[in-house]
Amino acid sequence: MATTTTKTETLVGKRIRRREDPRLITGTATYVEDIKMPGMHYAAIVRSPHAAAKIRSIDTSKAAAHPGVAAVFVGKDVAGVGPVPCGASLPGLRVPHHSILATDRVYFVGHPVAVVVATDRYIAADAADLVEIDWDVTQAVADPEKALASGAPAVHPEWPDNKAFDFHQEHGEIDKAFAEADVVVKQRITSQRLIPTAMETRGVVAEWRAADRALTLYTSTQIPHLVRTLVAMMLGLEENRLRVVAPEVGGGFGSKLNVYAEEALMGFVSMKIGKPVKWIESRRENFLTTIHGRGHVDYYEIAAKKDGTILGIKLKIIQDLGAYHQLLTPAIPTLSVLMMPGLYRTQNIRADIVGVFTNCVPTDAYRGAGRPEATHGIERMVDMLAAELKMDPAEIRLKNFVHKDEFPFPTATGLTYDSGDYAAPLKKAMDLAGYDKLRAEQAEARKQGKLMGIGISTYGEICALGPSPATPAGGWESATVKIEPTGKVTVMTGASPHGQGEETTFAQVAADELGVDIDDILVLHGDTSIVQYGIGTFGSRGTAVGGTAMYFALQELKAKLKKFGAMMLNSDDVTLANGQCVCNKTGAAKSIAEMAAASYRAMALPPNTQPGMVSTYFWEPPNFTFPFGAHLVVTDIDKDTGAISIRRYIAVDDCGNLLNPLIVDGQVHGGVAQGLGQALWEQAVYDDNGQLVTGELTDYVVPRAHMMPWIESSHTITPTPVNPLGVKGVGEAGTIGCSPAVVNSVVDALSPLGVKHIDMPMTPEKIWNLVKGAH
C-alpha cells in the first residue's frame, strides 16, 4: 500500500544534523580503498626522483619477471592515450603535451614514468623498485621569479622561456587616479604554495568488462560526469561505455576538481589485462603529484586621497603554474583579478598576470581558488593604507564600501555584485568584539610593553560558478526528482557533494516543497549510470546552482501533482499542501502517495499529461552570487618565543538565506581552519633542485584540533535575487576571510616595533626574529 508521511513543520532554516554523518562516523561508508572485487590487481607507479631529467633508457625486465607481476607499462605503451586535459583557455596560452606516462623526459619530482601491476599491492611496490632508469639529470628551476629571469633553465625546451601566458585587464582612468592621489602605498605580497592535504588521498579502481565493452571507474573526484567525458576521450572509448562512480570522498577542497593521469592510466591497465585494478595514492605521492594551491607573488599599489577615499588599484601577479597545466591551472589567477577590488567602490584598476612554468607540481583550484589571494592582497593593502593615513582600519573600510542602495553594482573588473550590505557584518563583528573597548585595552597593553593586535578582514567572493559563458565546461546544474509509486521521494543531483551536507539540505528543501517527512526522501549523487549529466561540486555552487535545479524540478512535480489531484478529486479548485492535494470546496484530499500511485497505474490521466511522477531540470544561472562578511581577530604575541595566541576569532558571514545554520557554521569553521593553516603554519617548500622539502606530514604542518581557537560565528542575511532559494554559497567563505584578518592582527600587534607587513606563514621563528630585530 502506498504511504507517505505528511508534515506541517518547516525544515528549511532549522539546525538539523547531517543525515550522511552516521555512516561516516561509524566507519561504514564506502571509499575507493574499500572496494574489493574478485581478481583484483594492484598498481604501483614508478615516479621520477628528479625535477628535470632526460630518460636515456628504461629496463623493466626484472620487474616483469618478479613473481606475481602481471604487467609493466611505460610511456611508449600508452602513446595512444590522449594527454591530461586543460579546460582553461587564454589568448596565447602555451599548453604542454602532458602524457599519462613520461616518454623522453620528466619535468617535476613525482612525474609518472612506469606502472607495475601485480596480484598484491606489496608485490607491485617491490617490483616497482626493480625498474631501472638511466637518467640524464638537467637543471631545474622551482622559484617563479627566478624562472622568469633571463637564462633560466627551460622547463619545456620547445619554448624560449618559461612564460606560459600574459594577461592584462584595465578599467577606468588608472593613471589619472594615481596622478591625483595624495598617497600611494606599494607592497610585495606572497600567497605561498599550499598542499590541500585531504584526509583521503586520491584513489582509482578500474574494471573492464570485455564482453560488454564497458569500463567502470571508481574515483575520488568532485566531478564524476566531467571525468567520464574527458577520460573517455583520452582512452578513445565511447562515453556511453564508461561509467564513473564517485563513492564517498574524504575531502577534496578543489584538489579533486580535476582529471588526473592516474584515472586514465588505471582504465588503460584494466582494459589491457582484463582484470580490475586498484591504485591508492600514498601520502608522499599525494604531496608530490596532487595539485597544490596558491603560489602567488603579487605586487600591489593602492592610490588614495588623504581622507581615505580609494582612487585606484594596480596589481601584478606572478603565478607559479608548476610544470604543466591541470584542468583549470591557468584560469585560477584570473579569479584573483576579478575580485581584486574587494568590497570597495573604486572603478580604476589595472591588473597583469604572468603565468610561469616551474619544475614543480601544478597549482590549481584549492579552497577559494583565486579569491583568498585577492582578498588577502586587497585587505592587507587597505590596512597598510589606513596605517599610512593614521586612520582606523574599520573607518577606512566603511568609507569605501559599496553602499547597500547601489546594488546590483557593476565592478571595475566586469562583474555585477548581486546584493549586499557590506557595513552590516563589519559593524556586527565590532559590536560582538566590543571594538572600542578592545582598542582602549590595546592602548593600555602597549604602555606595558605587551604586543596585542586587532585585525579586521572584510571579504567578498564570487560563488555559484556560474553562468556557462564564464566557465570552461558549463555552469549549469541538473536535478531529477522522482516520486516513486509508493510515494517515497528520490532526488538525483548532478552536483557531487563530498562533505557539504546536500544530502541533508536538499532533503530539507524537498520536504518543505512537497510537504512530506524528511525520512521519505533519498538524495543520490556521484554515479554517472544513475544520475543525469551534471557539472559537479566546486566554487560554492552545490546548493546555489544544484539546489536551484532541484527547486525547479520540484515546482514541475508540484504542478503535475495538482493535475492528478484535481482529476482524482473531480475539482479544479484544489490546493497542494502538507503532502496532500485538498479540494477547497469539500475538504476531500488525496495524499502524494495516492497521486503518485495513480500516475504510474495510469488508469486515467489528466489531459496532456504523461504517466509517472518524474521531473528533470537543468538550470542555467543568470549571474554569479557574491557572499560577503567580516572577520575580526584579536592576538597576543609572546616576545620571548614569537608564539601567536588567538584570543578571539569572530566571523560574521553573509551567505544569503541559511538552509541549515548548523551546516553553515560547520562550513565556516572548516574554512577558517584552512585559512589559519595558511596564515600561521603551512607552506610547500621546494629547494633549488626542485625537491619538495615538505613532502610528509612530519614536515608540512597542518592545523590540529588543539591548535584551533574558539570561533564565534554569526551571520547577517542578505538574500540573492539570482536564485529563488536566496542562497549564495558558504563553502569557501571561512578560508577567504581568515588569512588577512590574522595577518592584519599580528602586524597590528607588532606595529609599535615598526613592522608594516609580514608574509605568510607567520611562524614563531619569523615573529621572534622581527621582535628581536626591533631591539
Salt bridges, closest charged atoms under 4 A:
ASP21 OD1 - ARG18 NH2 2.72
GLU33 OE2 - ARG121 NH1 3.10
GLU33 OE1 - LYS278 NZ 3.28
GLU132 OE2 - LYS62 NZ 2.92
ASP134 OD1 - ARG56 NH1 3.21
ASP136 OD1 - ARG56 NH2 3.64
GLU145 OE1 - ARG188 NH2 2.70
GLU158 OE1 - ARG105 NH2 3.61
ASP161 OD1 - ARG94 NH1 2.69
ASP166 OD2 - LYS163 NZ 3.55
GLU170 OE1 - HIS168 NE2 3.05
GLU170 OE1 - ARG350 NE 3.04
GLU173 OE1 - LYS176 NZ 3.98
ASP175 OD1 - ARG350 NH2 3.00
GLU200 OE1 - LYS256 NZ 3.23
GLU207 OE2 - ARG209 NH2 3.24
GLU238 OE1 - ARG213 NH2 3.14
GLU239 OE2 - ARG228 NE 3.30
GLU248 OE1 - ARG23 NE 2.68
GLU262 OE2 - ARG47 NH2 2.88
GLU262 OE1 - ARG202 NH1 2.97
GLU281 OE2 - ARG202 NH2 2.95
GLU285 OE2 - ARG47 NE 2.79
ASP298 OD1 - HIS296 ND1 3.03
ASP307 OD2 - LYS399 NZ 3.69
ASP320 OD2 - ARG193 NE 2.88
ASP352 OD1 - HIS168 ND1 2.71
GLU373 OE2 - HIS296 NE2 3.88
GLU379 OE1 - ARG397 NE 2.83
ASP383 OD1 - ARG397 NH1 2.84
ASP392 OD2 - ARG439 NE 3.83
GLU406 OE2 - ARG345 NH2 2.61
GLU406 OE1 - HIS403 ND1 3.65
ASP418 OD1 - LYS728 NZ 3.21
GLU441 OE2 - ARG647 NH1 2.69
GLU444 OE1 - LYS447 NZ 3.94
GLU461 OE1 - ARG371 NH2 3.94
GLU477 OE1 - ARG541 NH1 2.74
GLU484 OE2 - LYS482 NZ 3.85
GLU503 OE2 - ARG23 NH2 2.72
GLU503 OE2 - HIS525 NE2 3.03
ASP512 OD1 - LYS7 NZ 2.79
GLU513 OE1 - LYS558 NZ 2.71
ASP519 OD1 - ARG19 NH1 3.08
ASP520 OD1 - LYS488 NZ 2.82
ASP527 OD2 - ARG243 NH2 2.61
ASP636 OD1 - ARG647 NH2 2.84
ASP653 OD1 - HIS631 NE2 3.01
ASP665 OD2 - ARG15 NH1 3.37
ASP665 OD1 - HIS715 NE2 2.92
ASP688 OD1 - LYS146 NZ 3.88
GLU712 OE1 - ARG648 NH2 2.82
GLU732 OE1 - ARG371 NH2 2.53
ASP748 OD2 - ARG439 NH1 3.19
ASP748 OD1 - ARG446 NH2 3.46
ASP759 OD1 - HIS757 NE2 2.95
